[in-house]
Amino acid sequence: MADKKSPLSAVIVICSICLVASLLLTLTYQASEENVRANSLKQEQALMTELLPEGDSFSQVGMNLMEGVSGVWKADNGAGWIVASSANGHQGEISVMTGISASGKISGVRVTDIGGENPGIAGRLSKGSYLEQYKGASGITSLAPRSGLRYIEAVSGATQSSAAVFSCVSLALMQIQEMESGDIE
């Protein structure tokens, strides 16, 4: 005679398996969360060192931030600043980190998030000569070359996205200028 199991026992077994699997996933997440956070912080510090090579380590500065600026870090050795900012591009928000030396010159720019931008266009913004234009400038313009300002030429076919990166770098410069003049605490 065949042993028939009731449908209720099958449901109990399936629910028990789901409960154990959920518990194991939760424990795995909790165990790895600290490592993920530590690796993220390590990558952020490495990016900051790349943008401001003279900086040894960085501490986030608590202050009133301008609209569009999401964070400011100061090099612990006084070498300069890192500013995270964002602006709207053609198809989404573009995020940028800008390194600014203690003398007020841009030491590096990195696009950290392209939002919904076309990957091909975003790749042209993120690499090569476009971002290199910013290095060494203490003032920038995208309208026409002017005395004392570095003219930044947009990427052909990516005018709005280029304008978003330009806005982010401009915000970074303004944030640091206002902080150093005492207008923002």
Backbone as a printed PyTorch tensor [residue, N CA C, xyz], in Angstrom:
tensor([[[  0.8370,  -1.1580,   0.0000],
         [  0.0000,   0.0000,   0.0000],
         [  0.8970,   1.2420,   0.0000]],

        [[  0.6010,   2.1620,  -0.9060],
         [  1.4040,   3.3810,  -1.0570],
         [  1.1020,   4.3480,   0.0610]],

        [[  2.1660,   4.9560,   0.5300],
         [  2.0200,   5.9320,   1.6170],
         [  1.7150,   7.2910,   1.0110]],

        [[  0.5210,   7.7800,   1.2270],
         [  0.1310,   9.0900,   0.6920],
         [  0.3580,  10.1400,   1.7580]],

        [[  1.0020,  11.2340,   1.3180],
         [  1.2260,  12.3390,   2.2490],
         [  0.1960,  13.3990,   1.9260]],

        [[ -0.2320,  14.0710,   2.9080],
         [ -1.2560,  15.0940,   2.6950],
         [ -0.6470,  16.3380,   2.0600]],

        [[ -1.4380,  17.0940,   1.2970],
         [ -0.9350,  18.3400,   0.7030],
         [ -0.4430,  19.3210,   1.7640]],

        [[ -0.9940,  19.2410,   2.9350],
         [ -0.5880,  20.1340,   4.0090],
         [  0.8670,  19.8960,   4.3990]],

        [[  1.3030,  18.6700,   4.4180],
         [  2.6920,  18.3930,   4.7790],
         [  3.6490,  18.9170,   3.7140]],

        [[  3.2550,  18.8880,   2.4370],
         [  4.0860,  19.4430,   1.3660],
         [  4.2260,  20.9590,   1.5320]],

        [[  3.1310,  21.6160,   1.8880],
         [  3.1570,  23.0630,   2.0990],
         [  4.0650,  23.4030,   3.2780]],

        [[  4.0080,  22.6360,   4.3160],
         [  4.8370,  22.8650,   5.4970],
         [  6.3190,  22.7080,   5.1470]],

        [[  6.6510,  21.7020,   4.3510],
         [  8.0340,  21.4710,   3.9480],
         [  8.5340,  22.6310,   3.0920]],

        [[  7.7370,  23.0590,   2.1200],
         [  8.1410,  24.1680,   1.2390],
         [  8.3160,  25.4550,   2.0430]],

        [[  7.3870,  25.7410,   2.9410],
         [  7.4960,  26.9460,   3.7730],
         [  8.7330,  26.8800,   4.6700]],

        [[  9.0420,  25.7170,   5.1900],
         [ 10.2350,  25.5650,   6.0310],
         [ 11.5020,  25.8180,   5.2260]],

        [[ 11.5550,  25.3050,   4.0010],
         [ 12.7140,  25.5270,   3.1400],
         [ 12.8720,  27.0110,   2.8460]],

        [[ 11.7670,  27.6850,   2.5290],
         [ 11.8110,  29.1310,   2.2480],
         [ 12.2760,  29.9190,   3.4720]],

        [[ 11.8070,  29.5370,   4.6320],
         [ 12.1850,  30.2210,   5.8620],
         [ 13.6790,  30.0560,   6.1440]],

        [[ 14.1960,  28.8480,   5.9840],
         [ 15.6180,  28.5930,   6.2140],
         [ 16.4600,  29.3590,   5.1880]],

        [[ 16.0320,  29.3560,   3.9060],
         [ 16.7760,  30.0700,   2.8630],
         [ 16.7910,  31.5710,   3.1530]],

        [[ 15.6640,  32.1230,   3.5740],
         [ 15.5970,  33.5540,   3.9040],
         [ 16.5040,  33.8890,   5.0750]],

        [[ 16.5140,  33.0520,   6.0710],
         [ 17.3610,  33.2630,   7.2350],
         [ 18.8420,  33.2300,   6.8380]],

        [[ 19.2220,  32.2750,   5.9950],
         [ 20.6090,  32.1770,   5.5420],
         [ 21.0110,  33.3950,   4.7040]],

        [[ 20.1230,  33.8610,   3.8390],
         [ 20.4160,  35.0610,   3.0470],
         [ 20.6030,  36.2820,   3.9350]],

        [[ 19.7560,  36.4170,   4.9300],
         [ 19.8690,  37.5430,   5.8600],
         [ 21.1900,  37.5000,   6.6140]],

        [[ 21.5680,  36.3350,   7.0910],
         [ 22.8330,  36.1970,   7.8150],
         [ 24.0280,  36.4850,   6.9030]],

        [[ 23.9660,  36.0290,   5.6550],
         [ 25.0430,  36.2800,   4.6960],
         [ 25.1770,  37.7750,   4.4170]],

        [[ 24.0360,  38.4460,   4.2230],
         [ 24.0560,  39.8880,   3.9740],
         [ 24.6640,  40.6290,   5.1570]],

        [[ 24.2360,  40.2910,   6.3500],
         [ 24.7560,  40.9650,   7.5370],
         [ 26.2480,  40.7100,   7.7220]],

        [[ 26.6860,  39.5160,   7.4130],
         [ 28.1040,  39.1910,   7.5730],
         [ 28.9700,  39.9260,   6.5510]],

        [[ 28.4570,  40.1480,   5.3420],
         [ 29.2640,  40.7880,   4.2980],
         [ 29.0640,  42.3000,   4.2250]],

        [[ 28.0680,  42.8340,   4.8920],
         [ 27.7700,  44.2630,   4.8220],
         [ 28.9550,  45.1350,   5.2320]],

        [[ 29.6330,  44.7790,   6.2850],
         [ 30.7840,  45.5540,   6.7640],
         [ 31.9200,  45.5440,   5.7420]],

        [[ 32.1700,  44.3780,   5.1280],
         [ 33.2100,  44.2920,   4.0950],
         [ 32.8630,  45.1430,   2.8880]],

        [[ 31.6070,  45.1270,   2.4780],
         [ 31.1670,  45.9240,   1.3330],
         [ 31.3570,  47.4060,   1.6440]],

        [[ 30.9750,  47.8250,   2.8260],
         [ 31.1290,  49.2230,   3.2360],
         [ 32.6080,  49.6220,   3.2780]],

        [[ 33.4480,  48.7560,   3.8150],
         [ 34.8870,  49.0430,   3.8950],
         [ 35.4990,  49.1370,   2.4980]],

        [[ 35.1160,  48.2340,   1.5920],
         [ 35.6340,  48.2870,   0.2230],
         [ 35.1640,  49.5360,  -0.5050]],

        [[ 33.9340,  49.9280,  -0.2720],
         [ 33.3980,  51.1390,  -0.9030],
         [ 34.1660,  52.3700,  -0.4310]],

        [[ 34.4330,  52.4490,   0.8550],
         [ 35.1930,  53.5670,   1.4110],
         [ 36.6220,  53.5730,   0.8620]],

        [[ 37.2050,  52.4020,   0.7310],
         [ 38.5600,  52.2780,   0.1940],
         [ 38.6060,  52.7560,  -1.2610]],

        [[ 37.6140,  52.3850,  -2.0590],
         [ 37.5470,  52.8270,  -3.4570],
         [ 37.3410,  54.3380,  -3.5390]],

        [[ 36.5020,  54.8730,  -2.6640],
         [ 36.2630,  56.3190,  -2.6350],
         [ 37.5480,  57.0680,  -2.2920]],

        [[ 38.2820,  56.5940,  -1.2990],
         [ 39.5450,  57.2320,  -0.9190],
         [ 40.5680,  57.1440,  -2.0560]],

        [[ 40.5940,  56.0050,  -2.7790],
         [ 41.5210,  55.8470,  -3.9060],
         [ 41.1670,  56.8400,  -5.0230]],

        [[ 39.8860,  57.0260,  -5.2860],
         [ 39.4610,  57.9900,  -6.3020],
         [ 39.8550,  59.4040,  -5.8800]],

        [[ 39.6760,  59.7280,  -4.6180],
         [ 40.0450,  61.0530,  -4.1310],
         [ 41.5470,  61.2850,  -4.2730]],

        [[ 42.3390,  60.2640,  -3.9780],
         [ 43.7930,  60.3820,  -4.1210],
         [ 44.1800,  60.5380,  -5.5930]],

        [[ 43.4380,  59.8940,  -6.4700],
         [ 43.6860,  60.0500,  -7.9060],
         [ 43.3750,  61.4800,  -8.3490]],

        [[ 42.3000,  62.0600,  -7.8260],
         [ 41.8970,  63.4110,  -8.2150],
         [ 42.7610,  64.4920,  -7.5720]],

        [[ 43.2900,  64.2110,  -6.4060],
         [ 44.1570,  65.1530,  -5.7020],
         [ 45.3620,  64.3680,  -5.1770]],

        [[ 46.3360,  64.0920,  -6.0530],
         [ 47.4530,  63.2170,  -5.6740],
         [ 48.2460,  63.6920,  -4.4600]],

        [[ 48.2650,  64.9970,  -4.2120],
         [ 49.0060,  65.5120,  -3.0580],
         [ 48.3100,  65.2060,  -1.7390]],

        [[ 47.0210,  64.8700,  -1.7990],
         [ 46.2660,  64.5630,  -0.5830],
         [ 46.6320,  63.1960,  -0.0520]],

        [[ 46.7590,  63.0890,   1.2680],
         [ 47.1170,  61.8010,   1.8550],
         [ 45.8840,  61.0150,   2.2660]],

        [[ 44.9740,  61.6550,   2.9330],
         [ 43.6960,  61.0670,   3.3200],
         [ 42.6980,  62.2170,   3.3860]],

        [[ 41.4230,  61.8790,   3.4290],
         [ 40.4000,  62.9070,   3.3020],
         [ 39.3280,  62.7410,   4.3700]],

        [[ 38.8350,  63.8770,   4.8460],
         [ 37.7590,  63.8860,   5.8360],
         [ 36.6180,  64.7250,   5.3010]],

        [[ 35.4130,  64.1730,   5.4330],
         [ 34.2490,  64.9180,   4.9540],
         [ 34.0400,  66.1240,   5.8550]],

        [[ 33.7350,  67.2350,   5.2130],
         [ 33.5520,  68.4920,   5.9220],
         [ 32.0590,  68.7200,   6.0890]],

        [[ 31.6240,  68.9620,   7.3120],
         [ 30.2140,  69.2360,   7.5720],
         [ 29.9430,  70.7210,   7.4400]],

        [[ 29.1410,  71.0620,   6.4660],
         [ 28.8470,  72.4790,   6.2180],
         [ 27.5910,  72.5880,   5.3920]],

        [[ 27.1770,  73.8340,   5.1550],
         [ 26.0720,  74.0950,   4.2450],
         [ 26.5900,  73.9410,   2.8260]],

        [[ 25.9410,  73.0710,   2.0740],
         [ 26.3810,  72.8220,   0.7120],
         [ 25.4800,  73.5630,  -0.2750]],

        [[ 26.0780,  73.9900,  -1.3530],
         [ 25.3200,  74.6410,  -2.4110],
         [ 24.4140,  73.6000,  -3.0720]],

        [[ 23.3340,  74.0720,  -3.6870],
         [ 22.4510,  73.1760,  -4.4110],
         [ 23.2350,  72.5180,  -5.5490]],

        [[ 23.1330,  71.2080,  -5.6480],
         [ 23.8690,  70.4550,  -6.6550],
         [ 25.1570,  69.8360,  -6.1210]],

        [[ 25.6090,  70.2760,  -4.9450],
         [ 26.8160,  69.7140,  -4.3230],
         [ 26.3550,  68.7090,  -3.2710]],

        [[ 26.8590,  67.4770,  -3.3850],
         [ 26.4230,  66.4390,  -2.4470],
         [ 27.4500,  66.1230,  -1.3640]],

        [[ 28.6780,  66.5980,  -1.5190],
         [ 29.6800,  66.3420,  -0.4920],
         [ 30.9680,  67.0960,  -0.7550]],

        [[ 31.6600,  67.4250,   0.3320],
         [ 32.9710,  68.0820,   0.2440],
         [ 33.8920,  67.3890,   1.2330]],

        [[ 35.0850,  67.0370,   0.7660],
         [ 36.1010,  66.4160,   1.6060],
         [ 37.3540,  67.2630,   1.5460]],

        [[ 37.9990,  67.4050,   2.6770],
         [ 39.2470,  68.1680,   2.7390],
         [ 40.4000,  67.1930,   2.9550]],

        [[ 41.4860,  67.4250,   2.2330],
         [ 42.6780,  66.6050,   2.4420],
         [ 43.1960,  66.8790,   3.8490]],

        [[ 43.4760,  65.8380,   4.5850],
         [ 43.9260,  65.9910,   5.9650],
         [ 45.2570,  66.7290,   6.0750]],

        [[ 46.0430,  66.6930,   5.0040],
         [ 47.3310,  67.3970,   5.0270],
         [ 47.2280,  68.8120,   4.4470]],

        [[ 46.0040,  69.2700,   4.1400],
         [ 45.7990,  70.6280,   3.6400],
         [ 46.0880,  70.8160,   2.1570]],

        [[ 46.2570,  69.7180,   1.4130],
         [ 46.6080,  69.8130,  -0.0120],
         [ 45.4710,  70.3220,  -0.8830]],

        [[ 44.2380,  70.2450,  -0.3910],
         [ 43.1160,  70.7250,  -1.1930],
         [ 41.8100,  70.0560,  -0.8200]],

        [[ 40.9340,  70.0140,  -1.8030],
         [ 39.5570,  69.5930,  -1.5770],
         [ 39.0890,  68.6290,  -2.6630]],

        [[ 38.0740,  67.8450,  -2.3260],
         [ 37.3400,  67.0330,  -3.2920],
         [ 35.8730,  67.4410,  -3.1510]],

        [[ 35.2300,  67.6860,  -4.2800],
         [ 33.8200,  68.0770,  -4.2670],
         [ 33.0290,  67.1200,  -5.1470]],

        [[ 31.9460,  66.5720,  -4.6090],
         [ 31.0240,  65.7310,  -5.3800],
         [ 29.8200,  66.5920,  -5.7360]],

        [[ 29.4710,  66.6170,  -7.0190],
         [ 28.3510,  67.4320,  -7.4720],
         [ 27.6150,  66.7230,  -8.5940]],

        [[ 26.4170,  67.2090,  -8.8990],
         [ 25.6400,  66.6070,  -9.9810],
         [ 24.8050,  67.6740, -10.6720]],

        [[ 24.4830,  67.3940, -11.9420],
         [ 23.6610,  68.2880, -12.7500],
         [ 22.9380,  67.4510, -13.7990]],

        [[ 21.8630,  67.9880, -14.3260],
         [ 21.0890,  67.2680, -15.3280],
         [ 21.7650,  67.3220, -16.6870]],

        [[ 21.8970,  66.1420, -17.2920],
         [ 22.4160,  66.0240, -18.6460],
         [ 21.2650,  65.8910, -19.6220]],

        [[ 21.5160,  65.2620, -20.7420],
         [ 20.4970,  65.0980, -21.7690],
         [ 19.4040,  64.1320, -21.3360]],

        [[ 19.7940,  63.0100, -20.7350],
         [ 18.8060,  61.9880, -20.3730],
         [ 18.8540,  61.5850, -18.9020]],

        [[ 19.4650,  62.3680, -18.0760],
         [ 19.5110,  62.0190, -16.6620],
         [ 20.5610,  62.8300, -15.9360]],

        [[ 20.6440,  62.5590, -14.6400],
         [ 21.5830,  63.2950, -13.7910],
         [ 22.9860,  62.7130, -13.9370]],

        [[ 23.9550,  63.5950, -14.1170],
         [ 25.3590,  63.2140, -14.2200],
         [ 26.0580,  63.6420, -12.9320]],

        [[ 26.8370,  62.7420, -12.3520],
         [ 27.5700,  63.0340, -11.1180],
         [ 29.0630,  63.0870, -11.4010]],

        [[ 29.7180,  64.0380, -10.7460],
         [ 31.1370,  64.2960, -10.9920],
         [ 31.8430,  64.5220,  -9.6640]],

        [[ 33.0930,  64.0730,  -9.5670],
         [ 33.9560,  64.4330,  -8.4430],
         [ 35.0950,  65.2670,  -9.0050]],

        [[ 35.3770,  66.3700,  -8.3210],
         [ 36.3980,  67.3110,  -8.7720],
         [ 37.4230,  67.5020,  -7.6650]],

        [[ 38.6950,  67.3990,  -8.0170],
         [ 39.7860,  67.6940,  -7.0980],
         [ 40.2390,  69.1220,  -7.3070]],

        [[ 40.3720,  69.8690,  -6.2180],
         [ 40.8190,  71.2630,  -6.2800],
         [ 41.9590,  71.4310,  -5.2890]],

        [[ 43.0970,  71.8780,  -5.7950],
         [ 44.2800,  72.0300,  -4.9450],
         [ 44.1010,  73.1970,  -3.9820]],

        [[ 44.9850,  73.2770,  -3.0050],
         [ 44.9320,  74.3650,  -2.0270],
         [ 45.1120,  75.7280,  -2.6920]],

        [[ 45.7460,  75.7590,  -3.8620],
         [ 45.9200,  77.0230,  -4.5850],
         [ 44.7010,  77.3770,  -5.4310]],

        [[ 43.6580,  76.5240,  -5.3960],
         [ 42.4250,  76.8140,  -6.1160],
         [ 42.3880,  76.3170,  -7.5470]],

        [[ 43.3590,  75.4840,  -7.9300],
         [ 43.3960,  74.9630,  -9.2980],
         [ 42.8270,  73.5460,  -9.3430]],

        [[ 42.1530,  73.2540, -10.4370],
         [ 41.5660,  71.9260, -10.6210],
         [ 42.7000,  70.9270, -10.8410]],

        [[ 42.7240,  69.8920, -10.0120],
         [ 43.7660,  68.8730, -10.1340],
         [ 43.2580,  67.6150, -10.8190]],

        [[ 41.9530,  67.4480, -10.9070],
         [ 41.4010,  66.2800, -11.5770],
         [ 39.8880,  66.3110, -11.5750]],

        [[ 39.2990,  65.6770, -12.5830],
         [ 37.8430,  65.5820, -12.7070],
         [ 37.5060,  64.1560, -13.1140]],

        [[ 36.4910,  63.5840, -12.4910],
         [ 36.0480,  62.2310, -12.8500],
         [ 34.5260,  62.2000, -12.8650]],

        [[ 33.9500,  61.6830, -13.9530],
         [ 32.5120,  61.4410, -14.0310],
         [ 32.2650,  60.1420, -13.2870]],

        [[ 31.4640,  60.2000, -12.2100],
         [ 31.2450,  59.0180, -11.3830],
         [ 29.9400,  58.3050, -11.6860]],

        [[ 28.9930,  58.9980, -12.3150],
         [ 27.7190,  58.3770, -12.6800],
         [ 27.1720,  59.1010, -13.9010]],

        [[ 26.8280,  58.3360, -14.9300],
         [ 26.3340,  58.9420, -16.1630],
         [ 24.8150,  58.9970, -16.2280]],

        [[ 24.1370,  58.5420, -15.1730],
         [ 22.6820,  58.5600, -15.1780],
         [ 22.1440,  57.7540, -16.3440]],

        [[ 21.2240,  58.3290, -17.0840],
         [ 20.6150,  57.6260, -18.2140],
         [ 21.2230,  57.9890, -19.5520]],

        [[ 22.4140,  58.5800, -19.5230],
         [ 23.0430,  59.0170, -20.7670],
         [ 23.4450,  57.8260, -21.6420]],

        [[ 23.5090,  58.0640, -22.9250],
         [ 23.9600,  57.0710, -23.8890],
         [ 25.3900,  56.6680, -23.5220]],

        [[ 25.6540,  55.3650, -23.3720],
         [ 26.9950,  54.9260, -22.9580],
         [ 28.1190,  55.3890, -23.8870]],

        [[ 27.8500,  55.4730, -25.1780],
         [ 28.8870,  55.9240, -26.1090],
         [ 29.2670,  57.3720, -25.8710]],

        [[ 28.2580,  58.2070, -25.7000],
         [ 28.5040,  59.6290, -25.4290],
         [ 29.1420,  59.7930, -24.0590]],

        [[ 28.6060,  59.0680, -23.0890],
         [ 29.1490,  59.1640, -21.7350],
         [ 30.6050,  58.7170, -21.6960]],

        [[ 30.9380,  57.7210, -22.5000],
         [ 32.3220,  57.2630, -22.5530],
         [ 33.2440,  58.3430, -23.0820]],

        [[ 32.7750,  59.1000, -24.0590],
         [ 33.5890,  60.1910, -24.6020],
         [ 33.7410,  61.3150, -23.5850]],

        [[ 32.7420,  61.5030, -22.7240],
         [ 32.8380,  62.5220, -21.6720],
         [ 33.7980,  62.0920, -20.5650]],

        [[ 33.8130,  60.8050, -20.2940],
         [ 34.5360,  60.2770, -19.1410],
         [ 36.0170,  60.0500, -19.3770]],

        [[ 36.4320,  60.0570, -20.6290],
         [ 37.8110,  59.6880, -20.9130],
         [ 38.5030,  60.7580, -21.7450]],

        [[ 39.8000,  60.6980, -21.6950],
         [ 40.6170,  61.4640, -22.6200],
         [ 40.6100,  62.9620, -22.4570]],

        [[ 40.6740,  63.6060, -23.6080],
         [ 40.9770,  65.0360, -23.6460],
         [ 39.8910,  65.9300, -23.0530]],

        [[ 38.6360,  65.5010, -23.0530],
         [ 37.5940,  66.3810, -22.5190],
         [ 37.8640,  66.7210, -21.0540]],

        [[ 38.0800,  65.7320, -20.2220],
         [ 38.3180,  65.9870, -18.7960],
         [ 39.6820,  66.6200, -18.5490]],

        [[ 40.6510,  66.3340, -19.4180],
         [ 41.9870,  66.9120, -19.2750],
         [ 41.9740,  68.4420, -19.4360]],

        [[ 40.9880,  68.9750, -20.1790],
         [ 40.8900,  70.4280, -20.3810],
         [ 40.7870,  71.1870, -19.0560]],

        [[ 40.1910,  70.5520, -18.0610],
         [ 39.9370,  71.2110, -16.7890],
         [ 41.1910,  71.3370, -15.9190]],

        [[ 42.1230,  70.4080, -16.0760],
         [ 43.2860,  70.3620, -15.1800],
         [ 44.0920,  71.6550, -15.2170]],

        [[ 44.4150,  72.1490, -14.0340],
         [ 45.2350,  73.3440, -13.8910],
         [ 44.4710,  74.6490, -13.9360]],

        [[ 43.1710,  74.5860, -14.2480],
         [ 42.3690,  75.8150, -14.3390],
         [ 41.8640,  76.2280, -12.9620]],

        [[ 41.8010,  77.5330, -12.7280],
         [ 41.1910,  78.0380, -11.4980],
         [ 39.8840,  78.7600, -11.8090]],

        [[ 39.6140,  78.9630, -13.0850],
         [ 38.3580,  79.5350, -13.5580],
         [ 38.0740,  78.9660, -14.9310]],

        [[ 36.8000,  78.7070, -15.2290],
         [ 36.4600,  78.0840, -16.5060],
         [ 35.3010,  78.8030, -17.1730]],

        [[ 35.2410,  78.6910, -18.4950],
         [ 34.1280,  79.2330, -19.2680],
         [ 33.8310,  78.2760, -20.4150]],

        [[ 32.5710,  78.2350, -20.8220],
         [ 32.2050,  77.4120, -21.9710],
         [ 31.6460,  78.2830, -23.0910]],

        [[ 31.5770,  79.5850, -22.8660],
         [ 30.9750,  80.4800, -23.8530],
         [ 31.9700,  80.9430, -24.8960]],

        [[ 32.9770,  81.6100, -24.4830],
         [ 34.0150,  82.0840, -25.3960],
         [ 35.2730,  82.3100, -24.5710]],

        [[ 36.4240,  82.1330, -25.1740],
         [ 37.6580,  82.3610, -24.4150],
         [ 37.6970,  83.7670, -23.8100]],

        [[ 38.0360,  83.8320, -22.5300],
         [ 38.1460,  85.1110, -21.8210],
         [ 39.4200,  85.1130, -20.9970]],

        [[ 39.9020,  86.2930, -20.7600],
         [ 41.1190,  86.4640, -19.9800],
         [ 40.9310,  85.8960, -18.5780]],

        [[ 41.8620,  85.0780, -18.1520],
         [ 41.8420,  84.5290, -16.8040],
         [ 40.9890,  83.2750, -16.6580]],

        [[ 40.2380,  82.9110, -17.6940],
         [ 39.3860,  81.7320, -17.6190],
         [ 39.8020,  80.7190, -18.6880]],

        [[ 39.7800,  79.4630, -18.3140],
         [ 40.0950,  78.4060, -19.2800],
         [ 38.8370,  78.0810, -20.0700]],

        [[ 38.9390,  78.1280, -21.3970],
         [ 37.8160,  77.7860, -22.2680],
         [ 37.7140,  76.2640, -22.3520]],

        [[ 36.5320,  75.7390, -22.0480],
         [ 36.2920,  74.3000, -22.0880],
         [ 35.4000,  74.0040, -23.2900]],

        [[ 35.9120,  73.2170, -24.2080],
         [ 35.1830,  72.8760, -25.4200],
         [ 34.3310,  71.6230, -25.1770]],

        [[ 33.0370,  71.7080, -25.5340],
         [ 32.1160,  70.5880, -25.3500],
         [ 32.4660,  69.4370, -26.2810]],

        [[ 32.0380,  68.2440, -25.8970],
         [ 32.1970,  67.0680, -26.7430],
         [ 31.1760,  67.1640, -27.8640]],

        [[ 31.6220,  67.0380, -29.0940],
         [ 30.7430,  67.1110, -30.2500],
         [ 29.6730,  66.0260, -30.1580]],

        [[ 28.4080,  66.4250, -30.3190],
         [ 27.3010,  65.4780, -30.2400],
         [ 26.8270,  65.2170, -28.8260]],

        [[ 27.4370,  65.8520, -27.8590],
         [ 27.0660,  65.6470, -26.4460],
         [ 27.0480,  66.9870, -25.7160]],

        [[ 26.4390,  67.9800, -26.3570],
         [ 26.4680,  69.3300, -25.8070],
         [ 25.8090,  69.4180, -24.4390]],

        [[ 24.6190,  68.8190, -24.2770],
         [ 23.9320,  68.8960, -22.9810],
         [ 24.6760,  68.1280, -21.8980]],

        [[ 25.2060,  66.9890, -22.2550],
         [ 25.9590,  66.1970, -21.2810],
         [ 27.2530,  66.9100, -20.9030]],

        [[ 27.9050,  67.5240, -21.8850],
         [ 29.1180,  68.3050, -21.6030],
         [ 28.7870,  69.4750, -20.6870]],

        [[ 27.6430,  70.1040, -20.9420],
         [ 27.2140,  71.2370, -20.1100],
         [ 26.9660,  70.7920, -18.6710]],

        [[ 26.4540,  69.5650, -18.4890],
         [ 26.2280,  69.0530, -17.1310],
         [ 27.5520,  68.8530, -16.4020]],

        [[ 28.5450,  68.2820, -17.0800],
         [ 29.8630,  68.0990, -16.4570],
         [ 30.4580,  69.4680, -16.1450]],

        [[ 30.3620,  70.3990, -17.0850],
         [ 30.8650,  71.7580, -16.8800],
         [ 30.2040,  72.3940, -15.6560]],

        [[ 28.8750,  72.2210, -15.5350],
         [ 28.1500,  72.7710, -14.3750],
         [ 28.6430,  72.1660, -13.0690]],

        [[ 28.8960,  70.8670, -13.0800],
         [ 29.3910,  70.1950, -11.8640],
         [ 30.7430,  70.7560, -11.4430]],

        [[ 31.6450,  70.9330, -12.4000],
         [ 32.9750,  71.4590, -12.0800],
         [ 32.8600,  72.9230, -11.6340]],

        [[ 31.9960,  73.6860, -12.2820],
         [ 31.7770,  75.0820, -11.8700],
         [ 31.2480,  75.1550, -10.4490]],

        [[ 30.2890,  74.2740, -10.1270],
         [ 29.7540,  74.2220,  -8.7560],
         [ 30.8620,  73.9140,  -7.7540]],

        [[ 31.7460,  72.9950,  -8.1120],
         [ 32.8430,  72.6340,  -7.2110],
         [ 33.7320,  73.8390,  -6.9430]],

        [[ 34.0870,  74.5550,  -8.0020],
         [ 34.9220,  75.7460,  -7.8260],
         [ 34.2190,  76.7910,  -6.9610]],

        [[ 32.9310,  77.0280,  -7.2310],
         [ 32.1850,  78.0220,  -6.4480],
         [ 32.0590,  77.6130,  -4.9910]],

        [[ 31.8220,  76.3040,  -4.7460],
         [ 31.6910,  75.8150,  -3.3720],
         [ 32.9680,  76.0980,  -2.5780]],

        [[ 34.1150,  75.7820,  -3.1700],
         [ 35.3850,  75.9890,  -2.4700],
         [ 35.6670,  77.4810,  -2.3120]],

        [[ 35.3990,  78.2850,  -3.3340],
         [ 35.6230,  79.7290,  -3.2300],
         [ 34.7740,  80.3360,  -2.1170]],

        [[ 33.5210,  79.9170,  -2.0190],
         [ 32.6530,  80.4410,  -0.9530],
         [ 33.0970,  79.9680,   0.4220]],

        [[ 33.5530,  78.7260,   0.5050],
         [ 34.0320,  78.2140,   1.7930],
         [ 35.2480,  78.9980,   2.2470]],

        [[ 36.1780,  79.2540,   1.3340],
         [ 37.4090,  79.9260,   1.6970],
         [ 37.1940,  81.4200,   1.9730]],

        [[ 36.1420,  81.9910,   1.3770],
         [ 35.8610,  83.4140,   1.6370],
         [ 35.0310,  83.5800,   2.9010]],

        [[ 34.5430,  82.4650,   3.4480],
         [ 33.7780,  82.5370,   4.6810],
         [ 32.2820,  82.7360,   4.4830]],

        [[ 31.8050,  82.7080,   3.2240],
         [ 30.3840,  82.8930,   2.9660],
         [ 29.5740,  81.6820,   3.3910]],

        [[ 30.1830,  80.5030,   3.3700],
         [ 29.5250,  79.2760,   3.7900],
         [ 30.3690,  78.6460,   4.8820]],

        [[ 29.7120,  78.2360,   5.9310],
         [ 30.4480,  77.6070,   7.0420],
         [ 30.5780,  76.1280,   6.8220]]])
